[in-house]
């Protein structure tokens, strides 16, 4: 049996994020985003209060079957690390156990390679492909980043296009630029 915990967490100035943990590994993470308010008969928030978006699309096939050791304490620790990260502190997010079981060995290699890119540095999609063992597969590396389910833990915001900042999915380039500036990337405003 898999022990799954899903929590929403709030970060001042960023919004509400969502974290899904299965047996002491992060399997899904949505970045903090401003709360979306519903207007219903009871006013803003409706009968169920404010909704929080975005939400995860599912756990997928790569959930660990390993027995849980830390349980709820692990979730609390990860949320505290995320809150510290978004407050600008240097925290070891690359040490947090995550589910890197992807559909193909190349995608798993992309995730592993991205976790080695230091805070405040960037690589291009082509460089990521080369780090993952497939030089010339820049488009595939870009597709991997577009589908990332482990934002911040697998820092796709540190991947830029050869001609500039590059996209950042539904979060947009402003969010990507803000993350890079938070991490101390010197050229965040220039890309």
Helices and strands as residue ranges (DSSP letters): E 4-11, E 15-22, E 25-33, E 39-40, E 43-44, H 72-86, G 93-95, H 105-114, E 123-124, H 125-131, H 138-146, G 156-158, E 159-160, G 169-171, H 172-182
